[in-house]
Amino acid sequence: MIALRDVRHGDREMIRNWRNSPDVAKHMYSDHHITPEEHGRWFVRIMNDATCRYWVIICDGVDVGLADIYDLDERNRRGYWAFYVANPSVRGKGVGSFVEYSVMRYAFDELGLNKLYCEVLAFNAQVVNMHKSFGFQQEGILREHIFKGGQPFDIVVLAILHKEWEVRRPQIEERLRTRGLL
């Protein structure tokens, strides 16, 4: 069973460990070791920032990753989202698909957003393709936008509109039901 739960204060060190793991860090914008002090400042901010929501991803009773919506813009009814699965043992179990659907449903049905968008390092083709399979459209490439390990990398910008979600939602739900994820 896969679920999302709100981040709690007790999750602080677990999330820092995830963020510092090579498997997660290779797909993040930063590539330095995150200190307890730096992480503490970030954690306090996300716990008190009304423009973001953070959830721990749970698979079969185990905390396995993090999902979030951030930079929520109420006036323009849009927001970014991101996620990562930190536990490689649950890959292939539909965790990413469940999380993508859950965040989209929350963004459009609960928050009333018109647009949900994300940025993905271009070399992460698997995640780019997953977003596209959920109806996200590629809106652009930010060329050599992020430096990791001293090398520049492109960023793929993807987004889905509320009206596109409404069209795709029945197909997505059927696909997830077939896989036993709903």
MODELLER restraints for C-alpha pairs under 7 A, 6 or more apart:
rsr = mdl.restraints
at = mdl.atoms
rsr.add(forms.Gaussian(group=physical.xy_distance, feature=features.Distance(at['CA:1:A'], at['CA:59:A']), mean=5.67, stdev=0.5))
rsr.add(forms.Gaussian(group=physical.xy_distance, feature=features.Distance(at['CA:1:A'], at['CA:60:A']), mean=5.01, stdev=0.5))
rsr.add(forms.Gaussian(group=physical.xy_distance, feature=features.Distance(at['CA:2:A'], at['CA:58:A']), mean=5.53, stdev=0.5))
rsr.add(forms.Gaussian(group=physical.xy_distance, feature=features.Distance(at['CA:2:A'], at['CA:59:A']), mean=4.46, stdev=0.5))
rsr.add(forms.Gaussian(group=physical.xy_distance, feature=features.Distance(at['CA:2:A'], at['CA:60:A']), mean=6.38, stdev=0.5))
rsr.add(forms.Gaussian(group=physical.xy_distance, feature=features.Distance(at['CA:2:A'], at['CA:95:A']), mean=6.62, stdev=0.5))
rsr.add(forms.Gaussian(group=physical.xy_distance, feature=features.Distance(at['CA:3:A'], at['CA:57:A']), mean=6.05, stdev=0.5))
rsr.add(forms.Gaussian(group=physical.xy_distance, feature=features.Distance(at['CA:3:A'], at['CA:58:A']), mean=5.16, stdev=0.5))
rsr.add(forms.Gaussian(group=physical.xy_distance, feature=features.Distance(at['CA:3:A'], at['CA:59:A']), mean=6.63, stdev=0.5))
rsr.add(forms.Gaussian(group=physical.xy_distance, feature=features.Distance(at['CA:4:A'], at['CA:55:A']), mean=5.74, stdev=0.5))
rsr.add(forms.Gaussian(group=physical.xy_distance, feature=features.Distance(at['CA:4:A'], at['CA:56:A']), mean=5.67, stdev=0.5))
rsr.add(forms.Gaussian(group=physical.xy_distance, feature=features.Distance(at['CA:4:A'], at['CA:57:A']), mean=4.79, stdev=0.5))
rsr.add(forms.Gaussian(group=physical.xy_distance, feature=features.Distance(at['CA:4:A'], at['CA:58:A']), mean=5.99, stdev=0.5))
rsr.add(forms.Gaussian(group=physical.xy_distance, feature=features.Distance(at['CA:5:A'], at['CA:55:A']), mean=5.16, stdev=0.5))
rsr.add(forms.Gaussian(group=physical.xy_distance, feature=features.Distance(at['CA:5:A'], at['CA:56:A']), mean=5.40, stdev=0.5))
rsr.add(forms.Gaussian(group=physical.xy_distance, feature=features.Distance(at['CA:5:A'], at['CA:57:A']), mean=6.77, stdev=0.5))
rsr.add(forms.Gaussian(group=physical.xy_distance, feature=features.Distance(at['CA:6:A'], at['CA:54:A']), mean=6.14, stdev=0.5))
rsr.add(forms.Gaussian(group=physical.xy_distance, feature=features.Distance(at['CA:6:A'], at['CA:55:A']), mean=4.43, stdev=0.5))
rsr.add(forms.Gaussian(group=physical.xy_distance, feature=features.Distance(at['CA:6:A'], at['CA:56:A']), mean=6.23, stdev=0.5))
rsr.add(forms.Gaussian(group=physical.xy_distance, feature=features.Distance(at['CA:7:A'], at['CA:54:A']), mean=5.77, stdev=0.5))
rsr.add(forms.Gaussian(group=physical.xy_distance, feature=features.Distance(at['CA:7:A'], at['CA:55:A']), mean=5.01, stdev=0.5))
rsr.add(forms.Gaussian(group=physical.xy_distance, feature=features.Distance(at['CA:7:A'], at['CA:56:A']), mean=5.67, stdev=0.5))
rsr.add(forms.Gaussian(group=physical.xy_distance, feature=features.Distance(at['CA:12:A'], at['CA:43:A']), mean=6.80, stdev=0.5))
rsr.add(forms.Gaussian(group=physical.xy_distance, feature=features.Distance(at['CA:16:A'], at['CA:39:A']), mean=6.39, stdev=0.5))
rsr.add(forms.Gaussian(group=physical.xy_distance, feature=features.Distance(at['CA:18:A'], at['CA:24:A']), mean=6.61, stdev=0.5))
rsr.add(forms.Gaussian(group=physical.xy_distance, feature=features.Distance(at['CA:18:A'], at['CA:86:A']), mean=5.85, stdev=0.5))
rsr.add(forms.Gaussian(group=physical.xy_distance, feature=features.Distance(at['CA:19:A'], at['CA:25:A']), mean=5.94, stdev=0.5))
rsr.add(forms.Gaussian(group=physical.xy_distance, feature=features.Distance(at['CA:20:A'], at['CA:33:A']), mean=5.96, stdev=0.5))
rsr.add(forms.Gaussian(group=physical.xy_distance, feature=features.Distance(at['CA:20:A'], at['CA:34:A']), mean=6.26, stdev=0.5))
rsr.add(forms.Gaussian(group=physical.xy_distance, feature=features.Distance(at['CA:24:A'], at['CA:84:A']), mean=6.87, stdev=0.5))
rsr.add(forms.Gaussian(group=physical.xy_distance, feature=features.Distance(at['CA:24:A'], at['CA:86:A']), mean=6.08, stdev=0.5))
rsr.add(forms.Gaussian(group=physical.xy_distance, feature=features.Distance(at['CA:25:A'], at['CA:31:A']), mean=5.96, stdev=0.5))
rsr.add(forms.Gaussian(group=physical.xy_distance, feature=features.Distance(at['CA:27:A'], at['CA:121:A']), mean=6.69, stdev=0.5))
rsr.add(forms.Gaussian(group=physical.xy_distance, feature=features.Distance(at['CA:29:A'], at['CA:146:A']), mean=6.48, stdev=0.5))
rsr.add(forms.Gaussian(group=physical.xy_distance, feature=features.Distance(at['CA:30:A'], at['CA:148:A']), mean=6.85, stdev=0.5))
rsr.add(forms.Gaussian(group=physical.xy_distance, feature=features.Distance(at['CA:31:A'], at['CA:148:A']), mean=6.00, stdev=0.5))
rsr.add(forms.Gaussian(group=physical.xy_distance, feature=features.Distance(at['CA:46:A'], at['CA:52:A']), mean=6.75, stdev=0.5))
rsr.add(forms.Gaussian(group=physical.xy_distance, feature=features.Distance(at['CA:51:A'], at['CA:70:A']), mean=5.82, stdev=0.5))
rsr.add(forms.Gaussian(group=physical.xy_distance, feature=features.Distance(at['CA:51:A'], at['CA:71:A']), mean=5.35, stdev=0.5))
rsr.add(forms.Gaussian(group=physical.xy_distance, feature=features.Distance(at['CA:51:A'], at['CA:72:A']), mean=4.64, stdev=0.5))
rsr.add(forms.Gaussian(group=physical.xy_distance, feature=features.Distance(at['CA:52:A'], at['CA:69:A']), mean=5.33, stdev=0.5))
rsr.add(forms.Gaussian(group=physical.xy_distance, feature=features.Distance(at['CA:52:A'], at['CA:70:A']), mean=4.05, stdev=0.5))
rsr.add(forms.Gaussian(group=physical.xy_distance, feature=features.Distance(at['CA:52:A'], at['CA:71:A']), mean=6.17, stdev=0.5))
rsr.add(forms.Gaussian(group=physical.xy_distance, feature=features.Distance(at['CA:52:A'], at['CA:72:A']), mean=6.20, stdev=0.5))
rsr.add(forms.Gaussian(group=physical.xy_distance, feature=features.Distance(at['CA:53:A'], at['CA:68:A']), mean=5.45, stdev=0.5))
rsr.add(forms.Gaussian(group=physical.xy_distance, feature=features.Distance(at['CA:53:A'], at['CA:69:A']), mean=5.27, stdev=0.5))
rsr.add(forms.Gaussian(group=physical.xy_distance, feature=features.Distance(at['CA:53:A'], at['CA:70:A']), mean=6.48, stdev=0.5))
rsr.add(forms.Gaussian(group=physical.xy_distance, feature=features.Distance(at['CA:54:A'], at['CA:67:A']), mean=5.87, stdev=0.5))
rsr.add(forms.Gaussian(group=physical.xy_distance, feature=features.Distance(at['CA:54:A'], at['CA:68:A']), mean=4.37, stdev=0.5))
rsr.add(forms.Gaussian(group=physical.xy_distance, feature=features.Distance(at['CA:54:A'], at['CA:69:A']), mean=6.70, stdev=0.5))
rsr.add(forms.Gaussian(group=physical.xy_distance, feature=features.Distance(at['CA:55:A'], at['CA:66:A']), mean=5.77, stdev=0.5))
rsr.add(forms.Gaussian(group=physical.xy_distance, feature=features.Distance(at['CA:55:A'], at['CA:67:A']), mean=5.23, stdev=0.5))
rsr.add(forms.Gaussian(group=physical.xy_distance, feature=features.Distance(at['CA:55:A'], at['CA:68:A']), mean=6.13, stdev=0.5))
rsr.add(forms.Gaussian(group=physical.xy_distance, feature=features.Distance(at['CA:56:A'], at['CA:63:A']), mean=6.51, stdev=0.5))
rsr.add(forms.Gaussian(group=physical.xy_distance, feature=features.Distance(at['CA:56:A'], at['CA:65:A']), mean=5.77, stdev=0.5))
rsr.add(forms.Gaussian(group=physical.xy_distance, feature=features.Distance(at['CA:56:A'], at['CA:66:A']), mean=4.64, stdev=0.5))
rsr.add(forms.Gaussian(group=physical.xy_distance, feature=features.Distance(at['CA:56:A'], at['CA:67:A']), mean=6.41, stdev=0.5))
rsr.add(forms.Gaussian(group=physical.xy_distance, feature=features.Distance(at['CA:57:A'], at['CA:63:A']), mean=5.83, stdev=0.5))
rsr.add(forms.Gaussian(group=physical.xy_distance, feature=features.Distance(at['CA:57:A'], at['CA:64:A']), mean=5.60, stdev=0.5))
rsr.add(forms.Gaussian(group=physical.xy_distance, feature=features.Distance(at['CA:57:A'], at['CA:65:A']), mean=4.85, stdev=0.5))
rsr.add(forms.Gaussian(group=physical.xy_distance, feature=features.Distance(at['CA:57:A'], at['CA:66:A']), mean=5.45, stdev=0.5))
rsr.add(forms.Gaussian(group=physical.xy_distance, feature=features.Distance(at['CA:57:A'], at['CA:67:A']), mean=6.80, stdev=0.5))
rsr.add(forms.Gaussian(group=physical.xy_distance, feature=features.Distance(at['CA:58:A'], at['CA:64:A']), mean=5.62, stdev=0.5))
rsr.add(forms.Gaussian(group=physical.xy_distance, feature=features.Distance(at['CA:64:A'], at['CA:85:A']), mean=5.86, stdev=0.5))
rsr.add(forms.Gaussian(group=physical.xy_distance, feature=features.Distance(at['CA:64:A'], at['CA:86:A']), mean=5.57, stdev=0.5))
rsr.add(forms.Gaussian(group=physical.xy_distance, feature=features.Distance(at['CA:64:A'], at['CA:87:A']), mean=5.08, stdev=0.5))
rsr.add(forms.Gaussian(group=physical.xy_distance, feature=features.Distance(at['CA:65:A'], at['CA:84:A']), mean=5.56, stdev=0.5))
rsr.add(forms.Gaussian(group=physical.xy_distance, feature=features.Distance(at['CA:65:A'], at['CA:85:A']), mean=4.29, stdev=0.5))
rsr.add(forms.Gaussian(group=physical.xy_distance, feature=features.Distance(at['CA:65:A'], at['CA:86:A']), mean=4.95, stdev=0.5))
rsr.add(forms.Gaussian(group=physical.xy_distance, feature=features.Distance(at['CA:65:A'], at['CA:87:A']), mean=6.87, stdev=0.5))
rsr.add(forms.Gaussian(group=physical.xy_distance, feature=features.Distance(at['CA:66:A'], at['CA:83:A']), mean=5.47, stdev=0.5))
rsr.add(forms.Gaussian(group=physical.xy_distance, feature=features.Distance(at['CA:66:A'], at['CA:84:A']), mean=5.56, stdev=0.5))
rsr.add(forms.Gaussian(group=physical.xy_distance, feature=features.Distance(at['CA:66:A'], at['CA:85:A']), mean=6.67, stdev=0.5))
rsr.add(forms.Gaussian(group=physical.xy_distance, feature=features.Distance(at['CA:67:A'], at['CA:82:A']), mean=5.81, stdev=0.5))
rsr.add(forms.Gaussian(group=physical.xy_distance, feature=features.Distance(at['CA:67:A'], at['CA:83:A']), mean=4.05, stdev=0.5))
rsr.add(forms.Gaussian(group=physical.xy_distance, feature=features.Distance(at['CA:67:A'], at['CA:84:A']), mean=6.56, stdev=0.5))
rsr.add(forms.Gaussian(group=physical.xy_distance, feature=features.Distance(at['CA:68:A'], at['CA:81:A']), mean=5.54, stdev=0.5))
rsr.add(forms.Gaussian(group=physical.xy_distance, feature=features.Distance(at['CA:68:A'], at['CA:82:A']), mean=5.54, stdev=0.5))
rsr.add(forms.Gaussian(group=physical.xy_distance, feature=features.Distance(at['CA:68:A'], at['CA:83:A']), mean=6.24, stdev=0.5))
rsr.add(forms.Gaussian(group=physical.xy_distance, feature=features.Distance(at['CA:69:A'], at['CA:79:A']), mean=6.53, stdev=0.5))
rsr.add(forms.Gaussian(group=physical.xy_distance, feature=features.Distance(at['CA:69:A'], at['CA:80:A']), mean=5.59, stdev=0.5))
rsr.add(forms.Gaussian(group=physical.xy_distance, feature=features.Distance(at['CA:69:A'], at['CA:81:A']), mean=4.24, stdev=0.5))
rsr.add(forms.Gaussian(group=physical.xy_distance, feature=features.Distance(at['CA:69:A'], at['CA:82:A']), mean=6.65, stdev=0.5))
rsr.add(forms.Gaussian(group=physical.xy_distance, feature=features.Distance(at['CA:70:A'], at['CA:79:A']), mean=6.00, stdev=0.5))
rsr.add(forms.Gaussian(group=physical.xy_distance, feature=features.Distance(at['CA:70:A'], at['CA:80:A']), mean=5.29, stdev=0.5))
rsr.add(forms.Gaussian(group=physical.xy_distance, feature=features.Distance(at['CA:70:A'], at['CA:81:A']), mean=6.04, stdev=0.5))
rsr.add(forms.Gaussian(group=physical.xy_distance, feature=features.Distance(at['CA:71:A'], at['CA:79:A']), mean=5.50, stdev=0.5))
rsr.add(forms.Gaussian(group=physical.xy_distance, feature=features.Distance(at['CA:71:A'], at['CA:80:A']), mean=6.09, stdev=0.5))
rsr.add(forms.Gaussian(group=physical.xy_distance, feature=features.Distance(at['CA:72:A'], at['CA:78:A']), mean=6.01, stdev=0.5))
rsr.add(forms.Gaussian(group=physical.xy_distance, feature=features.Distance(at['CA:72:A'], at['CA:79:A']), mean=4.38, stdev=0.5))
rsr.add(forms.Gaussian(group=physical.xy_distance, feature=features.Distance(at['CA:72:A'], at['CA:80:A']), mean=7.00, stdev=0.5))
rsr.add(forms.Gaussian(group=physical.xy_distance, feature=features.Distance(at['CA:73:A'], at['CA:79:A']), mean=6.04, stdev=0.5))
rsr.add(forms.Gaussian(group=physical.xy_distance, feature=features.Distance(at['CA:77:A'], at['CA:113:A']), mean=4.52, stdev=0.5))
rsr.add(forms.Gaussian(group=physical.xy_distance, feature=features.Distance(at['CA:77:A'], at['CA:114:A']), mean=5.27, stdev=0.5))
rsr.add(forms.Gaussian(group=physical.xy_distance, feature=features.Distance(at['CA:77:A'], at['CA:115:A']), mean=6.59, stdev=0.5))
rsr.add(forms.Gaussian(group=physical.xy_distance, feature=features.Distance(at['CA:78:A'], at['CA:113:A']), mean=5.30, stdev=0.5))
rsr.add(forms.Gaussian(group=physical.xy_distance, feature=features.Distance(at['CA:78:A'], at['CA:114:A']), mean=5.85, stdev=0.5))
rsr.add(forms.Gaussian(group=physical.xy_distance, feature=features.Distance(at['CA:78:A'], at['CA:115:A']), mean=4.66, stdev=0.5))
rsr.add(forms.Gaussian(group=physical.xy_distance, feature=features.Distance(at['CA:78:A'], at['CA:116:A']), mean=5.71, stdev=0.5))
rsr.add(forms.Gaussian(group=physical.xy_distance, feature=features.Distance(at['CA:79:A'], at['CA:115:A']), mean=6.70, stdev=0.5))
rsr.add(forms.Gaussian(group=physical.xy_distance, feature=features.Distance(at['CA:79:A'], at['CA:116:A']), mean=5.26, stdev=0.5))
rsr.add(forms.Gaussian(group=physical.xy_distance, feature=features.Distance(at['CA:79:A'], at['CA:117:A']), mean=6.33, stdev=0.5))
rsr.add(forms.Gaussian(group=physical.xy_distance, feature=features.Distance(at['CA:80:A'], at['CA:116:A']), mean=5.80, stdev=0.5))
rsr.add(forms.Gaussian(group=physical.xy_distance, feature=features.Distance(at['CA:80:A'], at['CA:117:A']), mean=4.81, stdev=0.5))
rsr.add(forms.Gaussian(group=physical.xy_distance, feature=features.Distance(at['CA:80:A'], at['CA:118:A']), mean=5.25, stdev=0.5))
rsr.add(forms.Gaussian(group=physical.xy_distance, feature=features.Distance(at['CA:81:A'], at['CA:117:A']), mean=6.31, stdev=0.5))
rsr.add(forms.Gaussian(group=physical.xy_distance, feature=features.Distance(at['CA:81:A'], at['CA:118:A']), mean=5.46, stdev=0.5))
rsr.add(forms.Gaussian(group=physical.xy_distance, feature=features.Distance(at['CA:82:A'], at['CA:118:A']), mean=6.50, stdev=0.5))
rsr.add(forms.Gaussian(group=physical.xy_distance, feature=features.Distance(at['CA:98:A'], at['CA:181:A']), mean=6.44, stdev=0.5))
rsr.add(forms.Gaussian(group=physical.xy_distance, feature=features.Distance(at['CA:107:A'], at['CA:113:A']), mean=5.69, stdev=0.5))
rsr.add(forms.Gaussian(group=physical.xy_distance, feature=features.Distance(at['CA:108:A'], at['CA:114:A']), mean=6.84, stdev=0.5))
rsr.add(forms.Gaussian(group=physical.xy_distance, feature=features.Distance(at['CA:108:A'], at['CA:162:A']), mean=6.22, stdev=0.5))
rsr.add(forms.Gaussian(group=physical.xy_distance, feature=features.Distance(at['CA:113:A'], at['CA:162:A']), mean=6.94, stdev=0.5))
rsr.add(forms.Gaussian(group=physical.xy_distance, feature=features.Distance(at['CA:114:A'], at['CA:161:A']), mean=5.55, stdev=0.5))
rsr.add(forms.Gaussian(group=physical.xy_distance, feature=features.Distance(at['CA:114:A'], at['CA:162:A']), mean=4.83, stdev=0.5))
rsr.add(forms.Gaussian(group=physical.xy_distance, feature=features.Distance(at['CA:115:A'], at['CA:159:A']), mean=6.76, stdev=0.5))
rsr.add(forms.Gaussian(group=physical.xy_distance, feature=features.Distance(at['CA:115:A'], at['CA:160:A']), mean=5.79, stdev=0.5))
rsr.add(forms.Gaussian(group=physical.xy_distance, feature=features.Distance(at['CA:115:A'], at['CA:161:A']), mean=4.47, stdev=0.5))
rsr.add(forms.Gaussian(group=physical.xy_distance, feature=features.Distance(at['CA:115:A'], at['CA:162:A']), mean=6.04, stdev=0.5))
rsr.add(forms.Gaussian(group=physical.xy_distance, feature=features.Distance(at['CA:116:A'], at['CA:159:A']), mean=5.55, stdev=0.5))
rsr.add(forms.Gaussian(group=physical.xy_distance, feature=features.Distance(at['CA:116:A'], at['CA:160:A']), mean=5.54, stdev=0.5))
rsr.add(forms.Gaussian(group=physical.xy_distance, feature=features.Distance(at['CA:116:A'], at['CA:161:A']), mean=6.52, stdev=0.5))
rsr.add(forms.Gaussian(group=physical.xy_distance, feature=features.Distance(at['CA:117:A'], at['CA:158:A']), mean=5.54, stdev=0.5))
rsr.add(forms.Gaussian(group=physical.xy_distance, feature=features.Distance(at['CA:117:A'], at['CA:159:A']), mean=3.97, stdev=0.5))
rsr.add(forms.Gaussian(group=physical.xy_distance, feature=features.Distance(at['CA:117:A'], at['CA:160:A']), mean=6.40, stdev=0.5))
rsr.add(forms.Gaussian(group=physical.xy_distance, feature=features.Distance(at['CA:118:A'], at['CA:157:A']), mean=5.92, stdev=0.5))
rsr.add(forms.Gaussian(group=physical.xy_distance, feature=features.Distance(at['CA:118:A'], at['CA:158:A']), mean=5.42, stdev=0.5))
rsr.add(forms.Gaussian(group=physical.xy_distance, feature=features.Distance(at['CA:118:A'], at['CA:159:A']), mean=6.33, stdev=0.5))
rsr.add(forms.Gaussian(group=physical.xy_distance, feature=features.Distance(at['CA:119:A'], at['CA:155:A']), mean=6.20, stdev=0.5))
rsr.add(forms.Gaussian(group=physical.xy_distance, feature=features.Distance(at['CA:119:A'], at['CA:156:A']), mean=5.58, stdev=0.5))
rsr.add(forms.Gaussian(group=physical.xy_distance, feature=features.Distance(at['CA:119:A'], at['CA:157:A']), mean=4.64, stdev=0.5))
rsr.add(forms.Gaussian(group=physical.xy_distance, feature=features.Distance(at['CA:119:A'], at['CA:158:A']), mean=6.35, stdev=0.5))
rsr.add(forms.Gaussian(group=physical.xy_distance, feature=features.Distance(at['CA:120:A'], at['CA:128:A']), mean=6.65, stdev=0.5))
rsr.add(forms.Gaussian(group=physical.xy_distance, feature=features.Distance(at['CA:120:A'], at['CA:155:A']), mean=5.52, stdev=0.5))
rsr.add(forms.Gaussian(group=physical.xy_distance, feature=features.Distance(at['CA:120:A'], at['CA:156:A']), mean=5.21, stdev=0.5))
rsr.add(forms.Gaussian(group=physical.xy_distance, feature=features.Distance(at['CA:120:A'], at['CA:157:A']), mean=6.66, stdev=0.5))
rsr.add(forms.Gaussian(group=physical.xy_distance, feature=features.Distance(at['CA:121:A'], at['CA:153:A']), mean=6.92, stdev=0.5))
rsr.add(forms.Gaussian(group=physical.xy_distance, feature=features.Distance(at['CA:121:A'], at['CA:154:A']), mean=6.17, stdev=0.5))
rsr.add(forms.Gaussian(group=physical.xy_distance, feature=features.Distance(at['CA:121:A'], at['CA:155:A']), mean=4.62, stdev=0.5))
rsr.add(forms.Gaussian(group=physical.xy_distance, feature=features.Distance(at['CA:121:A'], at['CA:156:A']), mean=6.22, stdev=0.5))
rsr.add(forms.Gaussian(group=physical.xy_distance, feature=features.Distance(at['CA:122:A'], at['CA:154:A']), mean=5.44, stdev=0.5))
rsr.add(forms.Gaussian(group=physical.xy_distance, feature=features.Distance(at['CA:122:A'], at['CA:155:A']), mean=5.13, stdev=0.5))
rsr.add(forms.Gaussian(group=physical.xy_distance, feature=features.Distance(at['CA:122:A'], at['CA:156:A']), mean=5.47, stdev=0.5))
rsr.add(forms.Gaussian(group=physical.xy_distance, feature=features.Distance(at['CA:134:A'], at['CA:172:A']), mean=6.85, stdev=0.5))
rsr.add(forms.Gaussian(group=physical.xy_distance, feature=features.Distance(at['CA:135:A'], at['CA:160:A']), mean=6.34, stdev=0.5))
rsr.add(forms.Gaussian(group=physical.xy_distance, feature=features.Distance(at['CA:135:A'], at['CA:164:A']), mean=6.98, stdev=0.5))
rsr.add(forms.Gaussian(group=physical.xy_distance, feature=features.Distance(at['CA:135:A'], at['CA:168:A']), mean=6.57, stdev=0.5))
rsr.add(forms.Gaussian(group=physical.xy_distance, feature=features.Distance(at['CA:136:A'], at['CA:158:A']), mean=5.76, stdev=0.5))
rsr.add(forms.Gaussian(group=physical.xy_distance, feature=features.Distance(at['CA:136:A'], at['CA:159:A']), mean=4.93, stdev=0.5))
rsr.add(forms.Gaussian(group=physical.xy_distance, feature=features.Distance(at['CA:136:A'], at['CA:160:A']), mean=4.57, stdev=0.5))
rsr.add(forms.Gaussian(group=physical.xy_distance, feature=features.Distance(at['CA:137:A'], at['CA:158:A']), mean=5.30, stdev=0.5))
rsr.add(forms.Gaussian(group=physical.xy_distance, feature=features.Distance(at['CA:137:A'], at['CA:159:A']), mean=5.39, stdev=0.5))
rsr.add(forms.Gaussian(group=physical.xy_distance, feature=features.Distance(at['CA:137:A'], at['CA:160:A']), mean=6.18, stdev=0.5))
rsr.add(forms.Gaussian(group=physical.xy_distance, feature=features.Distance(at['CA:138:A'], at['CA:157:A']), mean=5.86, stdev=0.5))
rsr.add(forms.Gaussian(group=physical.xy_distance, feature=features.Distance(at['CA:138:A'], at['CA:158:A']), mean=4.33, stdev=0.5))
rsr.add(forms.Gaussian(group=physical.xy_distance, feature=features.Distance(at['CA:138:A'], at['CA:159:A']), mean=6.60, stdev=0.5))
rsr.add(forms.Gaussian(group=physical.xy_distance, feature=features.Distance(at['CA:139:A'], at['CA:157:A']), mean=5.51, stdev=0.5))
rsr.add(forms.Gaussian(group=physical.xy_distance, feature=features.Distance(at['CA:139:A'], at['CA:158:A']), mean=5.38, stdev=0.5))
rsr.add(forms.Gaussian(group=physical.xy_distance, feature=features.Distance(at['CA:139:A'], at['CA:159:A']), mean=6.75, stdev=0.5))
rsr.add(forms.Gaussian(group=physical.xy_distance, feature=features.Distance(at['CA:140:A'], at['CA:156:A']), mean=6.11, stdev=0.5))
rsr.add(forms.Gaussian(group=physical.xy_distance, feature=features.Distance(at['CA:140:A'], at['CA:157:A']), mean=5.21, stdev=0.5))
rsr.add(forms.Gaussian(group=physical.xy_distance, feature=features.Distance(at['CA:141:A'], at['CA:154:A']), mean=6.57, stdev=0.5))
rsr.add(forms.Gaussian(group=physical.xy_distance, feature=features.Distance(at['CA:141:A'], at['CA:155:A']), mean=5.59, stdev=0.5))
rsr.add(forms.Gaussian(group=physical.xy_distance, feature=features.Distance(at['CA:141:A'], at['CA:156:A']), mean=4.75, stdev=0.5))
rsr.add(forms.Gaussian(group=physical.xy_distance, feature=features.Distance(at['CA:141:A'], at['CA:157:A']), mean=6.00, stdev=0.5))
rsr.add(forms.Gaussian(group=physical.xy_distance, feature=features.Distance(at['CA:142:A'], at['CA:154:A']), mean=5.57, stdev=0.5))
rsr.add(forms.Gaussian(group=physical.xy_distance, feature=features.Distance(at['CA:142:A'], at['CA:155:A']), mean=4.96, stdev=0.5))
rsr.add(forms.Gaussian(group=physical.xy_distance, feature=features.Distance(at['CA:142:A'], at['CA:156:A']), mean=6.48, stdev=0.5))
rsr.add(forms.Gaussian(group=physical.xy_distance, feature=features.Distance(at['CA:143:A'], at['CA:154:A']), mean=4.54, stdev=0.5))
rsr.add(forms.Gaussian(group=physical.xy_distance, feature=features.Distance(at['CA:143:A'], at['CA:155:A']), mean=6.53, stdev=0.5))
rsr.add(forms.Gaussian(group=physical.xy_distance, feature=features.Distance(at['CA:144:A'], at['CA:152:A']), mean=4.73, stdev=0.5))
rsr.add(forms.Gaussian(group=physical.xy_distance, feature=features.Distance(at['CA:144:A'], at['CA:153:A']), mean=4.56, stdev=0.5))
rsr.add(forms.Gaussian(group=physical.xy_distance, feature=features.Distance(at['CA:144:A'], at['CA:154:A']), mean=4.53, stdev=0.5))
rsr.add(forms.Gaussian(group=physical.xy_distance, feature=features.Distance(at['CA:145:A'], at['CA:152:A']), mean=6.61, stdev=0.5))
rsr.add(forms.Gaussian(group=physical.xy_distance, feature=features.Distance(at['CA:145:A'], at['CA:153:A']), mean=5.97, stdev=0.5))
rsr.add(forms.Gaussian(group=physical.xy_distance, feature=features.Distance(at['CA:145:A'], at['CA:154:A']), mean=5.50, stdev=0.5))
rsr.add(forms.Gaussian(group=physical.xy_distance, feature=features.Distance(at['CA:145:A'], at['CA:155:A']), mean=6.34, stdev=0.5))
rsr.add(forms.Gaussian(group=physical.xy_distance, feature=features.Distance(at['CA:146:A'], at['CA:152:A']), mean=5.55, stdev=0.5))
rsr.add(forms.Gaussian(group=physical.xy_distance, feature=features.Distance(at['CA:146:A'], at['CA:153:A']), mean=5.27, stdev=0.5))
rsr.add(forms.Gaussian(group=physical.xy_distance, feature=features.Distance(at['CA:146:A'], at['CA:154:A']), mean=6.77, stdev=0.5))
rsr.add(forms.Gaussian(group=physical.xy_distance, feature=features.Distance(at['CA:147:A'], at['CA:153:A']), mean=6.08, stdev=0.5))
rsr.add(forms.Gaussian(group=physical.xy_distance, feature=features.Distance(at['CA:176:A'], at['CA:182:A']), mean=5.78, stdev=0.5))
